[in-house]
């Protein structure tokens, strides 16, 4: 059974950290918003640290995150941004205290490494959602979805897909995140169990052939065969190649999973987009997929 950390309440302390790349700009506006939600924001040493591309050395980032994993007064840890770097420190982190006192861990993109590890090793729900670095460009709906998830408010999402879906209904545990990172974690202790799960995927800045390669790797490893449903989020900022691959990202994905019979929906509002809706990994959800209409609900 996947554990659910206690929902936040006004006055709770949360920590901001940067597990990967350094921040290129201040996040004062995001901090102010979190404080408006009634939270006491503790700024980690990694938030404004700098070491080449990273938010401080590997040792500094590890120590910073560890401090908040161990602190029972911290009720949530929010990653300032993604980038690259979480995989360099994941094996140095000790989740013993975290397992005894679960708390919400928040992030997306490169932070998929930490989210996947928490699902795989700690069996604890966590949040794939906007981070302070992306708050300025976020829709109100996406920020509200993060707040509601943290404070335990009921949520459901409905939207229209522009790419034809495979219809059907499914209920199950939600997993997923950034395709590149999920593929990279295969065979490691941070790999999530895909069997009988509702999987969501997103990515940014990858060529169609790279998306094709990673998905075919997952398919060959048996990860796509026994899903309950597949949610395809944003695959954006794809650079045009000199010689066309011949398929869009959505067409690539459909071609790889069309032989299965579970529901598949496209254009779901999650990923490197302004309307990056919060996805609670490890939560029980229901999904109703029509040809172009989709309803997603937390149980």
N, C-alpha and C positions, 0 to 999 in steps of 0.2 A: 504493500500500500504506500502510495506517495504522500508524504507528510505535507501539511499546509502550515506555513509559518503564521503566527498571530497577525491579524490585520492591524494596521496602524491606527492610532487615535491621536487627537490633537495633543501636543506637548511631547510627543515621542522624539527621541534623538535618532537621526539618520546620518550616515557618513558618505561623503563623496570621495572617490578614489579614481586614479587613472591607471588601470592595469597594463596599458599598452602604449599607444603613441601619445606624445605630449600635446597639450592644448595650444593652438595657435592664436587664441583670443581669450579674453576674460569671459567668465560665465556668471557675472554678477546678476544679470537679469534672471537666469535660471535659479540661482540661489534665492533671490527675492521671491520668486514664484513658489518655491518649495516652502519658504517661510510663511507665505500667504496661506498655504494649505494648513498651517498650524504646526509645522514641524521645526524642530531645532536642528540646524544643519551644522555638522562638524566637518571641517575641511581637512582632508588627509594631506600628508606631506608630499604625496605624489602629484597632487592636483596642479601645482604650479612649478614642479620640478622639471629639469631638462637635462637629458644626456643623449646627444646626437638626435635621433628621431624619437627617442623614448621619453616618457614622463619620469625621468630619473633612471638610475641604474636598475638592473634586475633585482639586486639586493634591496634597494630602497623600496621598489614597488611591492616586492614580496613582504617586507617588514610592515609596510603601511597597511596592506590588505589583511595580513595576519592579525594585526592589532585590533582591527574592527571585527574580524571573524570571532575573536576570543572575547570581545567586550559584551557582556550580557545587557548593558544599557543601550547598545546600538540595535535598533529594531529593523533597519534596512541598510543595505549598502548599494549605492548607485554609482555606476561607472560614468565618469565624465565624458568619455568618448571611446571609440574603438581604434581602428588603424591596424597596427600589427604589434604583437608583443606578448599577448596573454599566454601563448604556448611556451614561452621561454621561462615562465615562472610557475605554471600550474602544478608541476610535480614537487615544488618546494613548499606548497601551502599545506597546512595541517587543518583538517576540517573536524577534528575531534570535538572541540567546544561548540562549533557550529551545529554539529549533529545533536548535541545535547540541548542546545537552545537555538532552534532554527530561526532564521530571519530572511527577509526578502532580499534577493540579489537581482539587480536590474541592469540591463544593457542589451545591445544587439551588435550585429556585425562581428568584429573580432572577439567580442565578449561571448559569442556562441561557445567558445572553448570552455569558459567558466560555467555557463548555463548547462551545457551538455555534461560536464563533469559532475555538477551538483545533482542532476537527474540520475546519472549513472551510478555514482558512488554514495551520495547522501540520500537519494530517494526523497528529495524535497522540491516542492514547487518553486519556480523562479519566473522572472518577468522579462520577456523579449519586448522592449519598448524604447521610446525616445530617451535620449541621454541629454544632459545639460548642454553639450556642444551643439545638439540639433534643436534645442528648444526654440531658438529664435526663428527658425524656418518652419516650425511645426504648425499644423492646424490646431485649432482649439479642441477639435474632436479627439485628436490623438493624445494631447496632453490630458484631457479629461478622462480618457480611457486608462491612462496610467494612474491618475489620482484615484479613480474608482476601484481599480485593481488593488492598490495599496490599502485602501480603506474598507474594502470588502463590500462595495456596492454592486448590485446585480447588473450584468451587462449582456447585450446581444448586438450583433452587427448584421446589417443587411446592405446589399449593394447589387449593382448590375454589372455583369461581366460582358466585355466587348468580344471576347473569344468564346466560342461555343463550348459549353461545359459538357461533362458526362453526368447525366442526372442520377439522382438517388439520395438516400438518407443514411446517415451513419451516426453512431454514438461511440465515444471511447476517450482514451487519454490522449491529450494533445502533446506532441513533441515537434521539434524542428529548429529552424534557424537558417543561418547563412550556409548555402550549399558548399562553398569552398571549404569552410571550416569543418562541416559535418563529414565531408569526404576525407579531409586530412586526418580526422580523429579515428577513422576506422582502424580496428586492430589494436587500439590503445585502451587503457582503463577508463578513458573519458568517453568512450563510445556508448551512445544510448541504444536501448533495445527497441528496434523498429516494429517488432511483431505485434500485430493487432492494434496498432496505433493510428491516430489521425496525424499525418505528417504535413507540416508546412515548410516551404522552401522559398528563399529569396536570394538575390545576389546583385552585385553592381560592378560595372566595369570589366566584365568578362566577355570574351568573344563567344559566338555561338558554338564554335568547335570545342571550346573549353567546357561549356555547359554540357554539351553532348558527351564529352569524355568523362566528366565527373559522374553524370547520371548513369552512363553505361557501366562505370565501375561499381556504383551502388547496386545496379541491377544484377551484374555478374556475381556480386557478393550475396545476393538473395534478399537485399534490404527493401526492395520495392514490391516484392511478390505478395506478401501477406499483410499489407496495410488495410485499414478499414476505410480510409479515404485519403486523398491527396489534395492539399491546398497549395496552389501556385501563387505566390506573392509577386512583388515587383522584380523584374529582371531588367534593369535600366542602365543607362550610360554605356551601351554596347557600341564600341568603335567599329565603324565600317571598314571591312578589309578590302584590299585591292581586288581580290577574287572572292566573289560572294560565296558564302557557305550554302546558300540556297534555301534556308529555313530561318524563320524568326525563332526567338527563344521559346515562345509558347508552342510553336510547331515542333521544335526539337523535343520538348518535354512530352507532348502528346504522342509523338511517334514512338517514344520509348515505353510509355505505359498503356498504350491503346489496347494491348492484348489482355489486360486485366479487366476485372468487372466492377471494381469499386468506384464510388463517385469521385470525380475530379473537377475542381473549380479553378478558374483562372482569374487573373487580375485582382486577387484579394488585396485589400489595402494594408499590406505589411511589407517592410523592407526599407530601403534607402530612398524614401519618399516623404513628402511633407505630411501626408496622412498615414503615418506609420502607427497603426492601431496596436494597442497592447495585447500580447498573446501570452497567456499564463501556461507555461510549460508544466506538465504534470497534472493539469486540471482535467476533469471530466467535461466534455463538451458534446453538443449535438450539431450536426451539419445537415441542412436540407438544400440540395442542389437541383435547380431547374436549369433549363437550357441557357438562360442568361441571368436568372435571379438566384441569389444565394442568401441563406439565413444561417447565421452562426450564433450559437447560444451556449453560455456557461450553465452547467447544471448546479 
